[in-house]
């Protein structure tokens, strides 16, 4: 990233991380740290690489994270061995990918 882009986005990143970490401290008894920290990292990555519109909407952020997890869960080693075999996991991965495409298409 260029210096001016980093300078522009850095206050947003710090604010996002601060807000999320403060909410974690407030709910210290009810959260799982790994899942919540993963969500913070995902939010920061979305803010840097994808779109501010997506990072500003908690609903879209949660929806895209769930779709990315579906794509990851449907990536099986059997697909490497049998690339021509249309498995259920492959169809789920394609469906999640199409939903992600629709979300990103609307944003663009």
MMTF fields as JSON, N, C-alpha, C and O atoms, coordinates in Angstrom:
{
  "mmtfVersion": "1.0.0",
  "mmtfProducer": "UNKNOWN",
  "numBonds": 431,
  "numAtoms": 432,
  "numGroups": 108,
  "numChains": 1,
  "numModels": 1,
  "chainsPerModel": [1],
  "groupsPerChain": [108],
  "chainIdList": ["A"],
  "bondAtomList": [4, 2, 8, 6, 12, 10, 16, 14, 20, 18, 24, 22, 28, 26, 32, 30, 36, 34, 40, 38, 44, 42, 48, 46, 52, 50, 56, 54, 60, 58, 64, 62, 68, 66, 72, 70, 76, 74, 80, 78, 84, 82, 88, 86, 92, 90, 96, 94, 100, 98, 104, 102, 108, 106, 112, 110, 116, 114, 120, 118, 124, 122, 128, 126, 132, 130, 136, 134, 140, 138, 144, 142, 148, 146, 152, 150, 156, 154, 160, 158, 164, 162, 168, 166, 172, 170, 176, 174, 180, 178, 184, 182, 188, 186, 192, 190, 196, 194, 200, 198, 204, 202, 208, 206, 212, 210, 216, 214, 220, 218, 224, 222, 228, 226, 232, 230, 236, 234, 240, 238, 244, 242, 248, 246, 252, 250, 256, 254, 260, 258, 264, 262, 268, 266, 272, 270, 276, 274, 280, 278, 284, 282, 288, 286, 292, 290, 296, 294, 300, 298, 304, 302, 308, 306, 312, 310, 316, 314, 320, 318, 324, 322, 328, 326, 332, 330, 336, 334, 340, 338, 344, 342, 348, 346, 352, 350, 356, 354, 360, 358, 364, 362, 368, 366, 372, 370, 376, 374, 380, 378, 384, 382, 388, 386, 392, 390, 396, 394, 400, 398, 404, 402, 408, 406, 412, 410, 416, 414, 420, 418, 424, 422, 428, 426],
  "bondOrderList": [1, 1, 1, 1, 1, 1, 1, 1, 1, 1, 1, 1, 1, 1, 1, 1, 1, 1, 1, 1, 1, 1, 1, 1, 1, 1, 1, 1, 1, 1, 1, 1, 1, 1, 1, 1, 1, 1, 1, 1, 1, 1, 1, 1, 1, 1, 1, 1, 1, 1, 1, 1, 1, 1, 1, 1, 1, 1, 1, 1, 1, 1, 1, 1, 1, 1, 1, 1, 1, 1, 1, 1, 1, 1, 1, 1, 1, 1, 1, 1, 1, 1, 1, 1, 1, 1, 1, 1, 1, 1, 1, 1, 1, 1, 1, 1, 1, 1, 1, 1, 1, 1, 1, 1, 1, 1, 1],
  "groupList": [{"groupName": "UNK", "atomNameList": ["N", "CA", "C", "O"], "elementList": ["N", "C", "C", "O"], "formalChargeList": [0, 0, 0, 0], "bondAtomList": [1, 0, 2, 1, 3, 2], "bondOrderList": [1, 1, 2], "singleLetterCode": "X", "chemCompType": "L-PEPTIDE LINKING"}],
  "groupTypeList": [0, 0, 0, 0, 0, 0, 0, 0, 0, 0, 0, 0, 0, 0, 0, 0, 0, 0, 0, 0, 0, 0, 0, 0, 0, 0, 0, 0, 0, 0, 0, 0, 0, 0, 0, 0, 0, 0, 0, 0, 0, 0, 0, 0, 0, 0, 0, 0, 0, 0, 0, 0, 0, 0, 0, 0, 0, 0, 0, 0, 0, 0, 0, 0, 0, 0, 0, 0, 0, 0, 0, 0, 0, 0, 0, 0, 0, 0, 0, 0, 0, 0, 0, 0, 0, 0, 0, 0, 0, 0, 0, 0, 0, 0, 0, 0, 0, 0, 0, 0, 0, 0, 0, 0, 0, 0, 0, 0],
  "groupIdList": [1, 2, 3, 4, 5, 6, 7, 8, 9, 10, 11, 12, 13, 14, 15, 16, 17, 18, 19, 20, 21, 22, 23, 24, 25, 26, 27, 28, 29, 30, 31, 32, 33, 34, 35, 36, 37, 38, 39, 40, 41, 42, 43, 44, 45, 46, 47, 48, 49, 50, 51, 52, 53, 54, 55, 56, 57, 58, 59, 60, 61, 62, 63, 64, 65, 66, 67, 68, 69, 70, 71, 72, 73, 74, 75, 76, 77, 78, 79, 80, 81, 82, 83, 84, 85, 86, 87, 88, 89, 90, 91, 92, 93, 94, 95, 96, 97, 98, 99, 100, 101, 102, 103, 104, 105, 106, 107, 108],
  "secStructList": [7, 7, 2, 2, 2, 2, 2, 2, 2, 2, 2, 2, 2, 2, 2, 2, 2, 2, 2, 2, 2, 2, 2, 2, 2, 2, 6, 6, 6, 6, 7, 7, 2, 2, 2, 2, 2, 2, 2, 2, 2, 2, 2, 2, 2, 0, 0, 0, 0, 0, 7, 2, 2, 2, 2, 2, 7, 2, 2, 2, 2, 2, 2, 2, 2, 2, 2, 2, 2, 2, 2, 2, 2, 6, 7, 7, 6, 2, 2, 2, 2, 7, 6, 6, 7, 7, 7, 2, 2, 2, 2, 2, 2, 2, 2, 2, 2, 2, 2, 2, 2, 2, 2, 2, 2, 2, 2, 7],
  "xCoordList": [0.837, 0.0, 0.876, 1.982, 0.366, 1.086, 0.981, 0.062, 1.933, 1.965, 0.697, 0.183, 0.187, -1.015, -2.244, -3.133, -2.298, -3.407, -3.313, -4.326, -2.111, -1.924, -2.286, -2.938, -1.868, -2.182, -3.683, -4.205, -4.378, -5.82, -6.574, -7.546, -6.133, -6.897, -6.484, -7.237, -5.33, -4.835, -5.764, -6.0, -6.303, -7.236, -8.487, -9.015, -8.955, -10.109, -9.769, -10.57, -8.585, -8.158, -8.014, -8.453, -7.403, -7.216, -8.575, -8.794, -9.483, -10.815, -11.591, -12.246, -11.517, -12.193, -11.668, -12.445, -10.344, -9.747, -10.084, -10.394, -10.024, -10.323, -11.774, -12.045, -12.708, -14.132, -14.403, -15.101, -13.848, -14.082, -13.45, -14.062, -12.238, -11.574, -12.276, -12.348, -12.795, -13.545, -14.823, -15.214, -15.472, -16.681, -16.337, -17.139, -15.16, -14.727, -14.464, -14.81, -13.854, -13.576, -14.882, -14.979, -15.884, -17.176, -17.878, -18.603, -17.667, -18.339, -17.336, -17.354, -16.472, -15.374, -15.846, -15.118, -17.026, -17.495, -18.125, -18.264, -18.51, -19.348, -18.706, -19.396, -17.46, -16.896, -15.81, -15.162, -15.637, -14.512, -13.449, -13.7, -12.282, -11.306, -10.856, -10.589, -10.768, -10.244, -11.218, -10.804, -12.493, -13.48, -13.6, -13.723, -13.566, -13.705, -12.466, -12.583, -11.295, -10.066, -10.027, -9.574, -10.498, -10.568, -11.49, -11.191, -12.606, -13.524, -12.868, -13.094, -12.06, -11.359, -10.365, -10.282, -9.616, -8.655, -9.386, -8.92, -10.529, -11.313, -11.807, -11.755, -12.281, -12.739, -11.613, -11.817, -10.434, -9.298, -8.882, -8.548, -8.901, -8.566, -9.591, -9.229, -10.856, -11.904, -11.707, -11.826, -11.411, -11.21, -10.042, -10.108, -8.964, -7.779, -7.958, -7.671, -8.425, -8.354, -9.656, -9.614, -10.802, -12.042, -12.789, -12.629, -13.604, -14.393, -14.82, -15.125, -14.835, -15.305, -16.796, -17.252, -17.559, -19.003, -19.264, -20.173, -18.486, -18.632, -18.21, -18.849, -17.141, -16.647, -17.598, -17.633, -18.361, -19.283, -20.577, -21.286, -20.893, -22.152, -21.897, -21.353, -22.281, -22.068, -22.796, -22.296, -23.975, -24.724, -23.973, -23.825, -23.502, -22.745, -21.429, -20.991, -20.808, -19.542, -19.734, -18.958, -20.76, -21.037, -21.44, -21.04, -22.237, -22.68, -21.511, -21.415, -20.625, -19.486, -18.516, -17.936, -18.334, -17.467, -18.019, -17.267, -19.326, -19.946, -19.796, -19.58, -19.907, -19.746, -18.304, -18.066, -17.343, -15.943, -15.649, -14.874, -16.264, -16.087, -16.7, -16.158, -17.828, -18.438, -17.519, -17.357, -16.92, -15.984, -14.804, -14.379, -14.274, -13.133, -13.499, -12.726, -14.676, -15.097, -15.352, -15.226, -15.707, -16.019, -14.791, -14.913, -13.627, -12.396, -11.81, -11.156, -12.049, -11.627, -10.464, -10.361, -9.593, -8.488, -8.965, -8.263, -10.138, -10.642, -10.852, -10.854, -11.027, -11.201, -9.912, -9.967, -8.786, -7.509, -7.359, -6.883, -7.762, -7.633, -8.654, -8.332, -9.887, -10.967, -11.551, -12.641, -10.862, -11.356, -12.646, -13.354, -12.95, -14.144, -15.388, -16.497, -15.226, -16.338, -17.131, -16.59, -18.416, -19.216, -19.778, -20.881, -19.044, -19.471, -20.417, -20.549, -21.055, -21.953, -21.162, -21.627, -19.975, -19.135, -18.761, -18.727, -18.482, -18.142, -19.325, -19.143, -20.528, -21.71, -21.982, -22.413, -21.734, -21.882, -20.867, -21.178, -19.657, -18.615, -18.986, -18.805, -19.498, -19.92, -21.062, -21.067, -22.027, -23.159, -22.693, -23.152, -21.79, -21.262, -20.471, -20.55, -19.72, -18.975, -19.898, -19.606, -21.011, -21.972, -22.603, -22.82, -22.897, -23.467, -22.467, -22.845, -21.194, -20.165, -20.062, -19.929, -20.123, -20.059, -21.214, -21.012, -22.409, -23.568, -23.402, -23.728, -22.892, -22.67, -21.65, -21.879, -20.518, -19.468, -19.898, -19.498, -20.705, -21.204, -22.083, -22.0, -22.923, -23.78, -22.943, -23.27, -21.87, -21.015, -20.291, -20.191, -19.787, -19.041, -19.995, -19.575],
  "yCoordList": [-1.185, 0.0, 1.24, 1.245, 2.267, 3.535, 4.186, 3.909, 5.048, 5.717, 6.515, 6.513, 7.199, 8.007, 7.138, 7.542, 5.951, 5.038, 4.474, 4.334, 4.155, 3.657, 4.749, 4.481, 5.97, 7.084, 7.343, 7.725, 7.148, 7.369, 6.295, 6.595, 5.06, 3.949, 3.602, 2.933, 4.036, 3.681, 4.118, 3.32, 5.334, 5.683, 4.794, 4.498, 4.375, 3.477, 2.114, 1.535, 1.606, 0.313, 0.353, -0.559, 1.406, 1.539, 1.661, 1.059, 2.432, 2.585, 1.275, 0.947, 0.52, -0.776, -1.724, -2.353, -1.819, -2.731, -2.293, -3.126, -0.996, -0.485, -0.772, -1.229, -0.509, -0.751, -2.225, -2.561, -3.1, -4.536, -5.05, -5.843, -4.612, -5.073, -4.547, -5.251, -3.32, -2.792, -3.589, -3.827, -4.001, -4.807, -6.196, -6.793, -6.709, -7.994, -7.888, -8.79, -6.793, -6.601, -6.493, -6.993, -5.844, -5.698, -7.043, -7.257, -7.948, -9.26, -10.362, -11.409, -10.144, -11.056, -12.456, -13.425, -12.584, -13.894, -14.716, -15.931, -14.081, -14.789, -14.989, -15.434, -14.696, -14.818, -15.876, -16.19, -16.419, -17.297, -16.466, -15.951, -16.318, -15.365, -15.662, -14.734, -16.928, -17.228, -16.808, -16.249, -17.067, -16.665, -15.162, -14.631, -14.478, -13.018, -12.346, -11.387, -12.84, -12.274, -12.542, -11.694, -13.715, -14.019, -13.029, -12.594, -12.666, -11.688, -10.314, -9.597, -9.943, -8.66, -8.665, -7.696, -9.745, -9.85, -9.811, -9.168, -10.495, -10.472, -9.054, -8.612, -8.346, -6.975, -6.09, -5.307, -6.207, -5.396, -5.746, -4.859, -7.036, -7.444, -6.916, -6.477, -6.959, -6.421, -4.925, -4.407, -4.241, -2.792, -2.444, -1.468, -3.244, -2.95, -3.382, -2.605, -4.605, -5.186, -5.192, -5.258, -5.126, -5.324, -4.008, -3.327, -3.629, -2.411, -1.886, -2.651, -0.558, 0.064, -0.194, -0.322, -0.272, -0.528, -1.846, -1.941, -2.831, -4.141, -4.087, -4.698, -3.361, -3.261, -2.462, -2.677, -1.552, -0.721, -1.445, -1.031, -2.519, -3.225, -4.535, -5.478, -4.606, -5.846, -7.047, -8.171, -6.806, -7.904, -8.483, -9.7, -7.611, -8.094, -8.73, -9.717, -8.166, -8.715, -10.134, -11.026, -10.351, -11.694, -12.652, -13.816, -12.156, -13.014, -13.457, -14.626, -12.516, -12.889, -13.795, -14.702, -13.561, -14.447, -15.87, -16.833, -15.997, -17.326, -17.979, -19.187, -17.194, -17.759, -18.189, -19.236, -17.392, -17.795, -19.068, -19.913, -19.207, -20.435, -21.632, -22.735, -21.427, -22.511, -22.934, -24.126, -21.963, -22.282, -23.066, -24.049, -22.64, -23.337, -24.754, -25.689, -24.908, -26.234, -27.189, -28.403, -26.66, -27.507, -27.814, -28.47, -27.364, -27.644, -28.954, -28.987, -30.009, -31.333, -31.847, -31.501, -32.664, -33.241, -34.16, -34.34, -34.73, -35.623, -34.873, -35.487, -33.571, -32.764, -32.756, -32.638, -32.875, -32.928, -34.274, -34.34, -35.327, -36.666, -36.899, -37.463, -36.46, -36.633, -35.27, -34.93, -34.489, -33.14, -33.129, -32.122, -34.197, -34.255, -34.683, -34.588, -35.15, -35.684, -34.558, -33.853, -34.382, -33.316, -33.752, -34.294, -33.525, -33.934, -32.886, -31.779, -33.249, -32.327, -31.138, -29.999, -31.411, -30.336, -29.353, -28.144, -29.867, -29.007, -28.114, -26.929, -28.67, -27.878, -26.817, -25.709, -27.151, -26.171, -25.041, -23.871, -25.412, -24.408, -23.477, -22.263, -24.031, -23.213, -22.272, -21.104, -22.782, -21.956, -20.809, -19.677, -21.088, -20.037, -19.022, -17.822, -19.484, -18.579, -17.674, -16.494, -18.23, -17.41, -16.356, -15.222, -16.718, -15.742, -14.624, -13.455, -14.983, -13.965, -13.054, -11.839, -13.631, -12.832, -11.836, -10.678, -12.268, -11.387, -10.223, -9.078, -10.533, -9.477, -8.472, -7.265, -8.962, -8.062, -7.296, -6.148, -7.923, -7.25, -6.068, -5.009, -6.238, -5.132, -3.988, -2.818, -4.321, -3.289, -2.511, -1.285, -3.237, -2.576, -1.767, -1.13],
  "zCoordList": [0.0, 0.0, 0.0, 0.54, -0.605, -0.6, 0.77, 1.541, 1.051, 2.348, 2.61, 3.729, 1.582, 1.789, 2.064, 2.813, 1.465, 1.74, 3.158, 3.844, 3.585, 4.951, 5.949, 6.958, 5.673, 6.566, 6.613, 7.66, 5.517, 5.472, 6.249, 6.942, 6.135, 6.698, 8.134, 8.842, 8.562, 9.898, 11.028, 11.935, 11.03, 12.116, 12.139, 13.211, 10.977, 10.923, 11.521, 12.255, 11.205, 11.73, 13.251, 13.952, 13.739, 15.183, 15.871, 16.922, 15.285, 15.858, 15.871, 16.86, 14.763, 14.701, 15.774, 16.493, 15.876, 16.854, 18.279, 19.13, 18.535, 19.879, 20.258, 21.369, 19.345, 19.635, 19.918, 20.874, 19.083, 19.275, 20.557, 21.273, 20.855, 22.075, 23.321, 24.328, 23.27, 24.413, 24.642, 25.784, 23.557, 23.723, 24.27, 24.989, 23.935, 24.493, 25.986, 26.749, 26.4, 27.823, 28.602, 29.723, 28.016, 28.695, 28.849, 29.82, 27.896, 27.929, 28.229, 27.581, 29.19, 29.473, 29.874, 29.659, 30.441, 30.881, 29.768, 29.91, 28.66, 27.685, 26.327, 25.411, 26.142, 24.799, 24.752, 25.75, 23.54, 23.28, 22.588, 21.498, 23.174, 22.64, 21.215, 20.451, 20.845, 19.518, 18.428, 17.413, 18.623, 17.63, 17.509, 16.406, 18.627, 18.605, 18.016, 17.253, 18.364, 17.789, 16.286, 15.517, 15.863, 14.436, 13.732, 12.62, 14.365, 13.777, 13.665, 12.691, 14.652, 14.581, 13.429, 12.675, 13.289, 12.189, 10.849, 9.908, 10.757, 9.519, 9.221, 8.074, 10.237, 10.048, 9.53, 8.603, 10.116, 9.682, 8.252, 7.466, 7.917, 6.548, 5.546, 4.454, 5.917, 5.039, 4.862, 3.752, 5.935, 5.863, 4.947, 4.199, 5.002, 4.196, 2.744, 1.833, 2.513, 1.182, 0.396, -0.833, 1.048, 0.299, 0.153, -0.859, 1.14, 0.992, 2.35, 3.265, 2.46, 3.689, 3.9, 5.036, 2.794, 2.91, 3.63, 4.454, 3.322, 3.956, 5.422, 6.278, 5.709, 7.084, 7.972, 9.183, 7.395, 8.173, 8.525, 9.442, 7.81, 8.033, 8.794, 8.22, 10.071, 10.827, 10.223, 10.273, 9.655, 9.044, 7.844, 7.73, 6.95, 5.791, 6.207, 5.616, 7.214, 7.694, 8.206, 7.865, 9.02, 9.541, 8.425, 8.423, 7.473, 6.371, 5.488, 5.115, 5.159, 4.311, 5.052, 4.455, 6.344, 7.123, 7.133, 6.987, 7.304, 7.289, 5.916, 5.827, 4.852, 3.499, 3.249, 2.646, 3.704, 3.556, 4.347, 3.899, 5.523, 6.302, 5.583, 5.651, 4.893, 4.109, 2.971, 2.709, 2.299, 1.212, 1.752, 1.146, 2.884, 3.488, 3.919, 3.712, 4.516, 4.988, 3.84, 4.004, 2.682, 1.531, 0.687, -0.347, 1.091, 0.357, 0.874, 1.916, 0.146, 0.583, -0.267, -1.444, 0.314, -0.457, -1.582, -2.577, -1.429, -2.483, -3.787, -4.854, -3.726, -4.942, -5.763, -6.987, -5.128, -5.843, -6.548, -7.682, -5.878, -6.447, -7.557, -8.603, -7.317, -8.293, -8.673, -8.214, -9.492, -9.801, -10.625, -10.643, -11.284, -12.128, -11.36, -11.886, -10.127, -9.356, -8.678, -7.827, -9.05, -8.428, -7.073, -7.006, -6.022, -4.68, -4.074, -4.595, -2.992, -2.291, -1.743, -1.788, -1.23, -0.7, -1.814, -1.588, -3.008, -4.138, -4.501, -4.782, -4.496, -4.825, -3.75, -4.07, -2.49, -1.413, -1.568, -1.343, -1.954, -2.155, -3.302, -3.201, -4.378, -5.519, -5.121, -5.507, -4.35, -3.931, -3.033, -3.19, -2.098, -1.23, -2.046, -1.783, -3.019, -3.888, -4.695, -4.891, -5.162, -5.902, -4.997, -5.425, -3.762, -2.827, -2.528, -2.445, -2.366, -2.16, -3.377, -3.234, -4.561, -5.777, -5.834, -6.199, -5.481, -5.504, -4.515, -4.829, -3.322, -2.327, -2.834, -2.759, -3.354, -3.823, -5.076, -5.271, -5.914, -7.116, -6.739, -7.362, -5.728, -5.265, -4.697, -4.898, -3.991, -3.407, -4.494, -4.437, -5.482, -6.562, -7.409, -8.374]
}
